């Protein structure tokens, strides 16, 4: 990002874009004073298009910053993100910066609202999950004038810097390991793809690699809501009732995979002989299962650390530094549910 790209927007920018005075813009954005509906809508539309966010620091200059790093993630109930936060905190605790968390519940509308509120306090940087944002969110991030690091995923075009893994490559690697182990009748279970972009990319990489080897997914099942053991149990039972000859089940995350593993264990299935299983995320929480679920480490804590280090270094060396792209390499853990080649 060049210096001109990172210059914070001001009331004057909104004034010029909307064709009204700075005082009128101020009244609209503070929701004060007598302003016509037409003028109000014109100002709000211009501010949204520019990505302008009001500065809530009373009496401060528009260029001032507070020692906060905005961390925008989908959920804290998803066990992935507490580990990301651990990595972020380990780096920031050595500085004057403090992370402040906003949750989006995997929706673009909530992400816009969270970003608007957080950026209005002029944080020193933003760490935000994913690469898929609304145009309004991207505009706010571009116009913020501060370091932005998108995390978890590198398959796409970032606003600024990015740290993550290639989820398409992760799907391809798991498909290759499954085929090399001799499995052929493969079922897939996961979250509803429109909202879970990273799961969608893994699925695309997975099915693409299978197709190159002349293999297709035999059956699949998708669900809405949080990942849980019960979802994995239910879907595993249902998919095997539809096709008892399936010899491998690939789950979009470890939580539903663990539920499937427990159900199969209770039914007396030979794992990984009769049927193999794999999930994604490499959650340490699941190490106490009767068998260790095959999975792939998503480098969660390291992603958090590297993202925070980018913010710290950019603040130290100047915001006009070139964006950074860090693609980490996840590794497959075969556990006890995927035959080793």
N, C-alpha and C positions, 0 to 999 in steps of 0.2 A: 504494500500500500504506500502510495506517495504521500508527501505532506499535505498536498491539496486534497487527496482522498480522505484524509483523516481529520481535516479541520472540522471542529464541532459546528453544527448548524446553530444559527441564532434566530431571534425573532425577525430580524431584517430579512433573512432568507424566506421565511414564511410570508412576510409582508409583501415582498416582491413577487412571490409565486402566486399569491391570492389577489394582489392588486388592492389591498387595503392597508391602512396605517399600522405601525407597530403597536400602537396603543390599543387599536381594535383587536389585533391578534392576541395581545396580552389578555384583554377582557374575555375573549372567547375561550382561551385555553385555561383561564382561571375560573371560568363560568361565572363571571361577574359583569355587571353593567348591562345597559340596554342595547342589545345587538339584534338585528333582524335575523329570522331563521335562515334566510337565503345567504346572508353574509356569514353566519355561523357555519353553515354547511360548506361554504366555499373555503373558509379558513381551515376547518377540520380535514377536508379532502386534500388540501394542499399540504398540510402538516403530515398527513398519513403517507402521501405519495413521496414526500421528501425523506420521511423517516425521522421527523423532528420529535423530540421528547422534551417536555418542559423540565427546567432545572429546579428541583425542590429545595436546594440548599439556600436557605434564607440569607439574603445579603451577600451571597458569594458571587464571584465572577463566573461567567459561563464556562470558563476553561478549568475551573477548580475541580479537584477530585477528592473522594474520600477513600480511606484505606480499606475498601471492601472489594472482593472479587465476587461478582454475581455468578452463581453456578446454577444453571437451568437444566433440570433433569426430569424425566417422566414420572418417577415414583421412587419412594424410599421403601416401599413394601416389596419391590423387586430386589432380590438379594444381590443382584449385580451392582447396584449403584452405591450401597454402603462401602464396598471395597474401593470403588472409584473415589469416593469422598475421603477415604483413608489416605490414598495416595496424594490427593490434593492437599489435605491438611498437613501431611508430613513435610511437604515443601514450604507451605505458607507459614507454618509455625516458627520457621527460622527468620521470618521477615515481620514487618509491621502490618502486613495484609491479613485480613480475616475473610474466610468464605461466608457468603450468605446464600441460602438455598431457596430456589423457587421451583415448584412442582407443576407440571403441565398435564399430567394424566394422559399422555400420548395424543393430545388434541392440539391442532394448530391455533384454534381460537384461544385456548388457555395460554398457550405459549406467547401469543401476541400480548395478552393482558399482563402476564408476568414480566415480559421484557419491557413493556411500557413503564410499569411501576418501578422496576429495578433500575432502568437507565435514567429515570428521572432523578435519582439520587446521585448520579454521576460516579459510578464505581470506577475503580482503576483498571478493570478488565472483566471480560465475560468468558466463561467456559460453558458451552452449551452442547447437549447431546444431539447427535444426528446431523445430517446434511439437508434434510427435507424440511423446509420452512415455508411459510406463506410469504408472498411478495412484501407485505407490510413488515414482517419480522426481519426479512433480509435487508430492507431499506433502513430500519432502525439500527441494525448491527453495522451496516456500512457507514451510516451517518454518525455513529457514536463517537468517533475520533479516539477510540481506545482499542487496545489489543483484544482480539476475539479469537478463541480457539474452539473449534467444533471437535467433538470427541466421539469415540466408539467406532467410527466408520470412515473409510477413505475412498469408498466407491462413489464418487461424485465430485461436484465443483464446490469448494468451500468459499465462504465469504472472505476469510483471511487465512489463518493457520489451521491445521488439522492434525489430530493424533488419533490413531485407531488401528483397526485391522481391516483387511479386505474380506467382507463376509461372503462375497461370491467365491473367492479363492478358498475360504474355509469350507464351503459346501462342496467344492470340487475335490478338495483333499479327502474329505470324509467319504465321498462316493468312491474315490479310487481305493481307499483302504477297505471298504466293504466288498467291492468287486474282487480285489486281490485275495480276500479271505474266502472267496468262493460262493458268496450269497448272490442269489439271482431274483428271487421273488420278494420285492421290497415294498413295504408300506411306509407312509409318512403321516405324522401327526403334529399339528402345531397351532399357533395362534392365527387369528384372522389376519390375512396379509395386508389389507389396505392400511391398517394403523401401525403394524409392526414392520417397518421398512427393512430393518436389518435381517429379520427372519425371512422376509420375501427375497432378499438378495441371496441368502444362503440357499434357499429353496431353488432359485434360478440356477445358481452355480452347481448345486447337487444334481438337478434333473438334466442340466446341460451336459455334465460329465457322464452321467449314465447313458444319455442318448448317443454320445460319441462312441460308446462301447456297445451300442445296440440293445440297451436295456431300458425299459420304461417303468415308472412307478405303477405298481399293480393297483393300489388303493390308497386313499388319503382321507384325512378327517381334520376339520378345523373348528376352533371354538372361540367364543368371545369371553372376555373377563380375565382375571388374574390366573397365573400359572399355579397349579396345585396338584397334590397327589391324587385327589379324587378325579380330576379331569383325565389324568393319565390312566387311571384304573378303568374308568368308564369307556374311554375311546379304545383302549387296548382290547377290552372284552368285545366291543362292538365290531372292530375291524377284523378280529379273528373269527368271529361268528360269520361275517360276510365271506371271508376267504381263509379257511383253516390252513391252507398250504403256504401262507406267507412264511418266509424264513429269516426276514430281517425287518426290524421296526426302527425307523429314524425319527427322533423327536426334535422339535425346534428348540427345546430347552431341557435342562436337567430335571426340573421339578416335575413336569409331566412324565418324563422318562423314568423317574424314580417311582412314580405311581404305577406305571406300566410294569416295571420290574417286580414290584411287590405283588401285583396281581398274578403275573406269570409264575413267580416263585410259589405262591400259594396253590396254584393249579398243578404244580409238579412238572413244569416244562424243563427240559434239558437246555440250559443256557451256558455257553453259546452254541452248543451242538445242534439241537433241533431248531433253535431260533436265536438270533443275535439282536442286540440292542445298542443304540448310541444316542446321546443327547448333545447338548452344547452348553458351555459356560465353565465346566470344571469346578463346580461348587464344592468346597471343602466340607460343608455341612453334611453332605451325603456320603461321607466316607464310612459311616457306620451301618450301611445297608448290608443285607446278607451277601450280596455280591457287589463289587465296585462297578458302577456304570461307566461304560466307555464314553468319552466326552472329548471336548477340545477346550483348552484354556484360552479365554478371550483377553488375557493380559490386562485385566481390569485395573489393578492397583498401579501398574506401570503406566497405563494410559493417564490416570489421574496425576501421577508424579510428573510425567513429561509435559502435560498440559499446563500445570502450575509453573513449571520451570520456564516455559515459553513466556508466560505472563510476566514473571519476575525479571527475566532477561530483557524483554522488550521495554519494560519500565526503566530498567537500569541503563540500557544502551540507546534508547530512543524509539518512539513508536513508528518511525519511518523505515525501520528495518524490513527486509523482504519477508513475506510470509514463509512459514515453515511447514513442511509436510513430513510427518513421521508415520510410516507404515510398519507396525510391529507384526511379528510372525507367530501365530498361534501354533501349538503343538498338539498332536493327538495323544490321548491317554487310552490305551486299549482296555484297561481295567480287566474285569472278569466276564464281559458280555460281548466282546468282539474277538473272534479268533485272530491270532497273530499270523501274519503271512509266513 
